[in-house]
Amino acid sequence: MMPKIGPMKDLQNMAPDEKELNRIVAIIDSMTPKERNNHMLINGSRRRRIAKGSGTSVEHVNDLLKQYGRQRK
């Protein structure tokens, strides 16, 4: 058991959403290698290009980058 998380069996019941995982993979695949290495390079026009290349919206790209920033801390 981990502190503040609860029993591990609770985590085992959580199945990842395949649709969301496919969206994340598409967004990451639409980034250049330099953008993957340094997320600070991604400005507004690059976000639009990534969204267009991945078939998602700019909001989805923004959400993924915010989530990455939070997890990096």
ZIKACOR-V165736 format. One record per residue. N is the residue number from 1. RES is the residue in one letter. PHI is phi as a letter, one per 20 degrees, with the letter a starting at -180 (none if undefined). OMEGA is omega as a letter, one per 40 degrees, with the letter a starting at -180 (NA if undefined). BURIAL is 1 if it has 24 or more other C-alpha atoms within 12 Angstrom, else 0. Layout:
BEGIN
n=<N & N>
res=<RES & RES>
phi=<PHI & PHI>
omega=<OMEGA & OMEGA>
burial=<BURIAL & BURIAL>
END
This chain:
BEGIN
n=<1 & 2 & 3 & 4 & 5 & 6 & 7 & 8 & 9 & 10 & 11 & 12 & 13 & 14 & 15 & 16 & 17 & 18 & 19 & 20 & 21 & 22 & 23 & 24 & 25 & 26 & 27 & 28 & 29 & 30 & 31 & 32 & 33 & 34 & 35 & 36 & 37 & 38 & 39 & 40 & 41 & 42 & 43 & 44 & 45 & 46 & 47 & 48 & 49 & 50 & 51 & 52 & 53 & 54 & 55 & 56 & 57 & 58 & 59 & 60 & 61 & 62 & 63 & 64 & 65 & 66 & 67 & 68 & 69 & 70 & 71 & 72 & 73>
res=<M & M & P & K & I & G & P & M & K & D & L & Q & N & M & A & P & D & E & K & E & L & N & R & I & V & A & I & I & D & S & M & T & P & K & E & R & N & N & H & M & L & I & N & G & S & R & R & R & R & I & A & K & G & S & G & T & S & V & E & H & V & N & D & L & L & K & Q & Y & G & R & Q & R & K>
phi=<none & e & f & m & d & o & f & f & f & f & f & f & f & e & e & f & f & f & f & f & f & f & f & f & f & f & f & f & f & e & e & f & g & f & f & f & f & c & f & f & f & e & d & f & f & f & f & f & f & f & f & f & f & e & m & d & e & f & f & f & f & f & f & f & f & f & f & f & f & f & f & f & f>
omega=<i & a & i & i & a & a & a & a & i & i & a & a & a & i & i & i & a & a & i & i & i & i & i & i & i & i & a & i & i & i & i & i & i & i & i & a & a & a & a & i & a & i & a & a & i & i & i & i & i & a & i & a & a & a & i & i & i & i & i & i & i & i & a & i & i & i & i & i & i & a & a & i & NA>
burial=<0 & 0 & 0 & 0 & 0 & 0 & 0 & 0 & 0 & 0 & 0 & 0 & 0 & 0 & 0 & 0 & 0 & 0 & 0 & 0 & 0 & 0 & 1 & 1 & 0 & 0 & 1 & 1 & 0 & 1 & 1 & 0 & 0 & 0 & 0 & 0 & 0 & 0 & 1 & 0 & 0 & 1 & 0 & 0 & 0 & 0 & 1 & 0 & 1 & 1 & 1 & 0 & 0 & 0 & 0 & 1 & 0 & 1 & 0 & 1 & 1 & 1 & 0 & 1 & 1 & 0 & 0 & 0 & 0 & 0 & 0 & 0 & 0>
END
